[in-house]
Amino acid sequence: MFEKLKLRGKLIKAFRTAEIYRVIKRGDHTSYQFPKIHQIDHQHTYTRYAFSLLNGIDPELLNKKRWALRQVLGSNIEINGSLKNFSITVHHKSLPKRLNYSYEAIHPHIEKMELPVCIGQDMYGNPISWDFADLETLLISGEIGAGKSSLMRVILTTWVKYTSPDELRLVLVDLKRADLGLFYGIEHVDALCFEAKDMRKPFALLRAEMYRRGDLLLEHGVTHISRLPFKLPRTVVVVDEMSIVKRETDLVEMIQQFASQGRALGIHTIIAMQRPDAA
């Protein structure tokens, strides 16, 4: 009982610090009404607080003032809910700084996807993944040494193991000459470019394929390659590092075309670049 009271006081302190309350003034007296706490579930690995906001309190405050909640409750918090009813889960341990890649471990979580992208795991150890087939472009941005290229290798390794060459074609650009060379000779790879001049031929072929696929959609009266009466492979263009290409305006224009017009045609783009403020 004492432990629950202590935790309740800690949550109220967090609400006070984050200014999530209603102010009531009666004459010279000012009082505060805090969200109503319904339950506190304290376990070895986490503490979960269930509560409801008072009418008139903006639920967006929970996200806007997340930093203040973390200062009191701990850095590893998870906020769930909407409108009035919410929960805050405080995890007592941090995420691991390093994860070993295991295709066998993530496969059960991605087997119904077409182009699964798995970027790590959540606080419960479950893989975090989504289907890239639903998107046109993935931008991977960060400081030098942040792991952009490592993430690219994880994504590509998963695809090579998950799909057949008839289902996926890859055009890889590695102008740093450091990270994508291990995919040389893989049957899925149509081109592996280490210099800007090497990019022009495969890019021109891919642009011609875009036009061909666009004509096929018009001919069959559909808006996506998945609705064609026959199957076409997905194609993904991977560019590591985009900042090295920016002086080649013709190549940049083609990359922008792939990135903005490709989804319905089954052509997708992954771009890695140094974060602008990290230069």
C-alpha positions as a Markdown table, in Angstrom:
| # | Residue | x | y | z |
|---|---|---|---|---|
| 1 | Met | 0.0 | 0.0 | 0.0 |
| 2 | Phe | 2.8 | 2.4 | 0.9 |
| 3 | Glu | 4.5 | 1.7 | -2.4 |
| 4 | Lys | 1.3 | 2.5 | -4.4 |
| 5 | Leu | 0.9 | 5.8 | -2.5 |
| 6 | Lys | 4.5 | 6.7 | -3.2 |
| 7 | Leu | 4.0 | 6.0 | -6.9 |
| 8 | Arg | 0.8 | 8.0 | -6.9 |
| 9 | Gly | 2.6 | 10.9 | -5.4 |
| 10 | Lys | 5.3 | 10.6 | -8.0 |
| 11 | Leu | 2.7 | 10.7 | -10.9 |
| 12 | Ile | 1.0 | 13.8 | -9.4 |
| 13 | Lys | 4.4 | 15.4 | -9.1 |
| 14 | Ala | 5.0 | 14.6 | -12.8 |
| 15 | Phe | 1.6 | 16.2 | -13.7 |
| 16 | Arg | 2.5 | 19.3 | -11.7 |
| 17 | Thr | 5.9 | 19.6 | -13.3 |
| 18 | Ala | 4.4 | 19.2 | -16.8 |
| 19 | Glu | 1.5 | 21.6 | -15.9 |
| 20 | Ile | -1.2 | 19.1 | -16.7 |
| 21 | Tyr | -3.9 | 20.2 | -14.3 |
| 22 | Arg | -6.9 | 22.5 | -14.0 |
| 23 | Val | -6.4 | 25.7 | -11.9 |
| 24 | Ile | -9.3 | 26.7 | -9.6 |
| 25 | Lys | -9.3 | 30.1 | -7.9 |
| 26 | Arg | -11.6 | 31.0 | -5.1 |
| 27 | Gly | -10.8 | 34.5 | -3.8 |
| 28 | Asp | -7.2 | 34.5 | -2.7 |
| 29 | His | -7.0 | 30.7 | -2.7 |
| 30 | Thr | -5.6 | 28.7 | -5.7 |
| 31 | Ser | -6.0 | 25.0 | -6.0 |
| 32 | Tyr | -5.1 | 22.4 | -8.6 |
| 33 | Gln | -7.1 | 19.5 | -9.9 |
| 34 | Phe | -5.0 | 16.8 | -11.4 |
| 35 | Pro | -6.0 | 13.9 | -13.8 |
| 36 | Lys | -7.9 | 11.2 | -12.0 |
| 37 | Ile | -5.7 | 8.1 | -11.4 |
| 38 | His | -7.6 | 4.9 | -11.8 |
| 39 | Gln | -4.9 | 2.2 | -11.4 |
| 40 | Ile | -1.2 | 1.7 | -10.8 |
| 41 | Asp | 0.3 | -1.6 | -11.9 |
| 42 | His | 3.8 | -2.0 | -10.5 |
| 43 | Gln | 5.8 | -4.9 | -11.8 |
| 44 | His | 9.5 | -5.9 | -11.8 |
| 45 | Thr | 10.1 | -4.6 | -15.3 |
| 46 | Tyr | 7.6 | -1.7 | -15.6 |
| 47 | Thr | 5.2 | 0.5 | -13.8 |
| 48 | Arg | 1.9 | 1.4 | -15.6 |
| 49 | Tyr | -0.3 | 4.3 | -14.5 |
| 50 | Ala | -3.9 | 4.4 | -15.9 |
| 51 | Phe | -5.7 | 7.8 | -15.6 |
| 52 | Ser | -8.2 | 10.1 | -17.2 |
| 53 | Leu | -7.8 | 13.8 | -18.0 |
| 54 | Leu | -10.3 | 16.3 | -16.7 |
| 55 | Asn | -12.6 | 18.0 | -19.2 |
| 56 | Gly | -10.9 | 21.0 | -20.8 |
| 57 | Ile | -7.4 | 19.6 | -20.6 |
| 58 | Asp | -5.7 | 19.3 | -24.0 |
| 59 | Pro | -4.6 | 15.7 | -24.5 |
| 60 | Glu | -1.8 | 16.9 | -26.7 |
| 61 | Leu | -0.1 | 18.2 | -23.5 |
| 62 | Leu | 1.0 | 14.7 | -22.7 |
| 63 | Asn | 3.2 | 14.6 | -25.8 |
| 64 | Lys | 4.2 | 18.3 | -25.8 |
| 65 | Lys | 5.3 | 17.9 | -22.1 |
| 66 | Arg | 6.8 | 14.4 | -22.5 |
| 67 | Trp | 10.2 | 15.8 | -21.6 |
| 68 | Ala | 8.8 | 17.1 | -18.2 |
| 69 | Leu | 7.1 | 13.7 | -17.5 |
| 70 | Arg | 10.4 | 11.9 | -18.2 |
| 71 | Gln | 12.3 | 14.2 | -15.9 |
| 72 | Val | 10.1 | 12.9 | -13.0 |
| 73 | Leu | 9.1 | 9.4 | -14.0 |
| 74 | Gly | 12.1 | 8.2 | -15.9 |
| 75 | Ser | 13.5 | 8.5 | -19.5 |
| 76 | Asn | 11.9 | 5.2 | -20.8 |
| 77 | Ile | 8.2 | 6.1 | -20.9 |
| 78 | Glu | 5.4 | 5.0 | -23.2 |
| 79 | Ile | 2.2 | 7.0 | -23.5 |
| 80 | Asn | -1.0 | 5.4 | -24.9 |
| 81 | Gly | -4.6 | 6.5 | -25.2 |
| 82 | Ser | -6.7 | 9.2 | -26.7 |
| 83 | Leu | -9.1 | 12.0 | -25.8 |
| 84 | Lys | -9.4 | 11.4 | -22.0 |
| 85 | Asn | -8.3 | 7.9 | -21.0 |
| 86 | Phe | -4.6 | 7.3 | -21.1 |
| 87 | Ser | -1.8 | 5.2 | -19.6 |
| 88 | Ile | 1.8 | 5.9 | -19.0 |
| 89 | Thr | 4.2 | 2.9 | -18.8 |
| 90 | Val | 7.5 | 3.5 | -17.2 |
| 91 | His | 10.0 | 0.8 | -18.3 |
| 92 | His | 12.7 | 0.1 | -15.7 |
| 93 | Lys | 15.3 | -0.9 | -18.1 |
| 94 | Ser | 16.6 | 0.8 | -21.3 |
| 95 | Leu | 16.7 | -0.6 | -24.8 |
| 96 | Pro | 19.9 | -2.4 | -25.7 |
| 97 | Lys | 22.5 | -0.3 | -27.4 |
| 98 | Arg | 23.3 | -3.2 | -29.8 |
| 99 | Leu | 21.1 | -5.8 | -31.5 |
| 100 | Asn | 22.4 | -8.9 | -33.3 |
| 101 | Tyr | 20.6 | -9.4 | -36.7 |
| 102 | Ser | 18.7 | -12.7 | -36.9 |
| 103 | Tyr | 16.5 | -13.3 | -39.9 |
| 104 | Glu | 15.0 | -16.4 | -38.2 |
| 105 | Ala | 13.8 | -14.2 | -35.2 |
| 106 | Ile | 12.1 | -11.6 | -37.3 |
| 107 | His | 10.6 | -13.8 | -40.0 |
| 108 | Pro | 7.5 | -14.8 | -38.1 |
| 109 | His | 6.7 | -11.0 | -37.7 |
| 110 | Ile | 7.0 | -10.2 | -41.4 |
| 111 | Glu | 5.8 | -13.2 | -43.3 |
| 112 | Lys | 2.6 | -11.6 | -44.5 |
| 113 | Met | 4.4 | -8.5 | -45.9 |
| 114 | Glu | 5.6 | -7.8 | -49.4 |
| 115 | Leu | 8.7 | -5.7 | -48.7 |
| 116 | Pro | 9.2 | -5.9 | -45.0 |
| 117 | Val | 11.4 | -3.3 | -43.3 |
| 118 | Cys | 12.5 | -4.2 | -39.8 |
| 119 | Ile | 14.3 | -1.4 | -37.9 |
| 120 | Gly | 14.8 | -2.9 | -34.4 |
| 121 | Gln | 12.7 | -3.9 | -31.5 |
| 122 | Asp | 10.4 | -2.3 | -28.9 |
| 123 | Met | 10.7 | -2.3 | -25.1 |
| 124 | Tyr | 9.0 | -5.7 | -25.1 |
| 125 | Gly | 11.5 | -7.3 | -27.4 |
| 126 | Asn | 9.1 | -7.4 | -30.4 |
| 127 | Pro | 10.5 | -6.5 | -33.8 |
| 128 | Ile | 9.4 | -3.1 | -35.2 |
| 129 | Ser | 8.5 | -3.5 | -38.8 |
| 130 | Trp | 6.3 | -2.2 | -41.6 |
| 131 | Asp | 5.6 | -3.0 | -45.3 |
| 132 | Phe | 7.7 | -0.7 | -47.6 |
| 133 | Ala | 5.4 | -1.8 | -50.5 |
| 134 | Asp | 2.9 | 0.8 | -49.2 |
| 135 | Leu | 5.4 | 3.6 | -49.5 |
| 136 | Glu | 7.4 | 5.4 | -52.2 |
| 137 | Thr | 10.5 | 6.6 | -50.3 |
| 138 | Leu | 12.4 | 5.9 | -47.2 |
| 139 | Leu | 14.9 | 8.6 | -46.0 |
| 140 | Ile | 17.5 | 7.5 | -43.6 |
| 141 | Ser | 19.2 | 10.6 | -42.0 |
| 142 | Gly | 21.7 | 11.0 | -39.2 |
| 143 | Glu | 25.1 | 12.0 | -38.2 |
| 144 | Ile | 28.3 | 10.3 | -39.4 |
| 145 | Gly | 28.6 | 7.0 | -37.7 |
| 146 | Ala | 25.0 | 6.9 | -36.6 |
| 147 | Gly | 24.4 | 3.6 | -38.4 |
| 148 | Lys | 22.6 | 4.6 | -41.6 |
| 149 | Ser | 24.5 | 2.2 | -43.8 |
| 150 | Ser | 24.2 | -0.6 | -41.2 |
| 151 | Leu | 20.4 | -0.2 | -41.3 |
| 152 | Met | 20.5 | -0.3 | -45.1 |
| 153 | Arg | 22.4 | -3.6 | -45.0 |
| 154 | Val | 19.8 | -5.0 | -42.6 |
| 155 | Ile | 17.0 | -4.0 | -44.9 |
| 156 | Leu | 18.6 | -5.4 | -48.0 |
| 157 | Thr | 19.7 | -8.6 | -46.3 |
| 158 | Thr | 16.2 | -9.2 | -45.2 |
| 159 | Trp | 14.8 | -8.6 | -48.7 |
| 160 | Val | 17.3 | -10.9 | -50.4 |
| 161 | Lys | 16.5 | -13.7 | -48.0 |
| 162 | Tyr | 12.7 | -13.0 | -48.1 |
| 163 | Thr | 12.0 | -12.5 | -51.8 |
| 164 | Ser | 13.0 | -14.3 | -55.0 |
| 165 | Pro | 14.8 | -12.4 | -57.8 |
| 166 | Asp | 11.5 | -12.6 | -59.8 |
| 167 | Glu | 9.8 | -10.6 | -57.1 |
| 168 | Leu | 12.5 | -7.9 | -56.4 |
| 169 | Arg | 15.1 | -6.1 | -58.4 |
| 170 | Leu | 17.7 | -3.8 | -56.8 |
| 171 | Val | 19.7 | -0.9 | -58.1 |
| 172 | Leu | 22.4 | 0.0 | -55.5 |
| 173 | Val | 24.5 | 3.1 | -55.4 |
| 174 | Asp | 27.4 | 3.2 | -52.9 |
| 175 | Leu | 29.4 | 6.3 | -53.6 |
| 176 | Lys | 31.4 | 5.9 | -50.4 |
| 177 | Arg | 32.6 | 2.5 | -51.7 |
| 178 | Ala | 32.2 | 1.1 | -48.2 |
| 179 | Asp | 29.0 | -0.6 | -47.4 |
| 180 | Leu | 27.0 | -2.2 | -50.2 |
| 181 | Gly | 29.8 | -4.1 | -51.9 |
| 182 | Leu | 28.8 | -7.3 | -50.1 |
| 183 | Phe | 25.7 | -7.5 | -52.3 |
| 184 | Tyr | 27.9 | -7.8 | -55.4 |
| 185 | Gly | 26.9 | -10.9 | -57.4 |
| 186 | Ile | 23.6 | -11.3 | -55.6 |
| 187 | Glu | 21.0 | -12.4 | -58.2 |
| 188 | His | 18.5 | -9.7 | -57.2 |
| 189 | Val | 21.0 | -6.9 | -58.1 |
| 190 | Asp | 20.6 | -5.3 | -61.5 |
| 191 | Ala | 23.3 | -2.6 | -60.9 |
| 192 | Leu | 25.9 | -1.8 | -58.2 |
| 193 | Cys | 27.4 | 1.7 | -58.8 |
| 194 | Phe | 30.4 | 3.1 | -57.1 |
| 195 | Glu | 30.8 | 6.3 | -59.1 |
| 196 | Ala | 28.3 | 8.8 | -60.4 |
| 197 | Lys | 29.1 | 8.0 | -64.1 |
| 198 | Asp | 28.1 | 4.4 | -63.4 |
| 199 | Met | 24.6 | 5.5 | -62.4 |
| 200 | Arg | 23.5 | 7.0 | -65.7 |
| 201 | Lys | 22.9 | 3.7 | -67.7 |
| 202 | Pro | 20.9 | 1.8 | -65.0 |
| 203 | Phe | 18.9 | 5.0 | -64.1 |
| 204 | Ala | 18.0 | 5.6 | -67.8 |
| 205 | Leu | 16.9 | 2.0 | -68.1 |
| 206 | Leu | 14.8 | 2.3 | -64.9 |
| 207 | Arg | 13.2 | 5.5 | -66.1 |
| 208 | Ala | 12.3 | 3.8 | -69.4 |
| 209 | Glu | 10.8 | 0.9 | -67.3 |
| 210 | Met | 8.7 | 3.5 | -65.4 |
| 211 | Tyr | 7.2 | 4.8 | -68.7 |
| 212 | Arg | 6.6 | 1.2 | -69.9 |
| 213 | Arg | 4.8 | 0.4 | -66.6 |
| 214 | Gly | 2.8 | 3.6 | -66.9 |
| 215 | Asp | 1.6 | 2.6 | -70.3 |
| 216 | Leu | 0.6 | -0.9 | -69.0 |
| 217 | Leu | -1.5 | 0.7 | -66.3 |
| 218 | Leu | -3.3 | 2.9 | -68.9 |
| 219 | Glu | -3.7 | -0.1 | -71.2 |
| 220 | His | -5.4 | -2.2 | -68.5 |
| 221 | Gly | -7.3 | 0.6 | -66.9 |
| 222 | Val | -5.7 | 0.2 | -63.4 |
| 223 | Thr | -3.9 | 2.4 | -61.1 |
| 224 | His | -1.4 | 0.1 | -59.5 |
| 225 | Ile | 0.8 | -2.8 | -60.7 |
| 226 | Ser | -0.8 | -5.1 | -58.2 |
| 227 | Arg | -4.0 | -4.9 | -60.2 |
| 228 | Leu | -2.4 | -6.0 | -63.5 |
| 229 | Pro | -3.4 | -9.5 | -64.7 |
| 230 | Phe | 0.3 | -10.5 | -64.5 |
| 231 | Lys | 3.0 | -10.0 | -61.9 |
| 232 | Leu | 5.8 | -7.5 | -62.2 |
| 233 | Pro | 8.8 | -7.4 | -59.8 |
| 234 | Arg | 9.2 | -4.5 | -57.4 |
| 235 | Thr | 12.3 | -2.4 | -58.0 |
| 236 | Val | 14.1 | -0.5 | -55.2 |
| 237 | Val | 16.7 | 2.1 | -55.8 |
| 238 | Val | 19.2 | 2.5 | -52.9 |
| 239 | Val | 21.4 | 5.6 | -52.7 |
| 240 | Asp | 24.1 | 5.8 | -50.1 |
| 241 | Glu | 25.2 | 8.7 | -49.7 |
| 242 | Met | 22.9 | 11.3 | -51.4 |
| 243 | Ser | 25.0 | 14.3 | -50.5 |
| 244 | Ile | 27.7 | 13.0 | -52.9 |
| 245 | Val | 25.3 | 13.0 | -55.8 |
| 246 | Lys | 23.8 | 16.5 | -55.3 |
| 247 | Arg | 26.2 | 18.1 | -57.9 |
| 248 | Glu | 25.0 | 15.7 | -60.6 |
| 249 | Thr | 21.7 | 17.5 | -61.4 |
| 250 | Asp | 20.5 | 15.0 | -64.0 |
| 251 | Leu | 20.9 | 12.1 | -61.6 |
| 252 | Val | 19.2 | 14.1 | -58.8 |
| 253 | Glu | 16.3 | 14.8 | -61.1 |
| 254 | Met | 15.9 | 11.1 | -61.9 |
| 255 | Ile | 16.1 | 10.1 | -58.2 |
| 256 | Gln | 13.4 | 12.7 | -57.4 |
| 257 | Gln | 11.3 | 11.2 | -60.2 |
| 258 | Phe | 11.7 | 7.7 | -58.8 |
| 259 | Ala | 10.9 | 8.9 | -55.3 |
| 260 | Ser | 7.8 | 10.9 | -56.2 |
| 261 | Gln | 6.2 | 8.8 | -59.0 |
| 262 | Gly | 7.2 | 5.3 | -58.4 |
| 263 | Arg | 4.9 | 3.7 | -55.8 |
| 264 | Ala | 2.0 | 2.8 | -58.2 |
| 265 | Leu | 4.6 | 1.5 | -60.6 |
| 266 | Gly | 6.3 | -0.7 | -58.0 |
| 267 | Ile | 9.5 | 1.4 | -58.0 |
| 268 | His | 10.7 | 2.6 | -54.6 |
| 269 | Thr | 13.6 | 4.6 | -53.3 |
| 270 | Ile | 15.8 | 4.4 | -50.2 |
| 271 | Ile | 18.1 | 7.4 | -49.6 |
| 272 | Ala | 20.7 | 7.8 | -46.9 |
| 273 | Met | 22.1 | 11.2 | -46.2 |
| 274 | Gln | 23.9 | 13.0 | -43.5 |
| 275 | Arg | 21.6 | 15.1 | -41.4 |
| 276 | Pro | 21.9 | 18.8 | -42.5 |
| 277 | Asp | 22.7 | 20.1 | -39.1 |
| 278 | Ala | 25.4 | 17.5 | -38.6 |
| 279 | Ala | 27.6 | 18.7 | -41.4 |
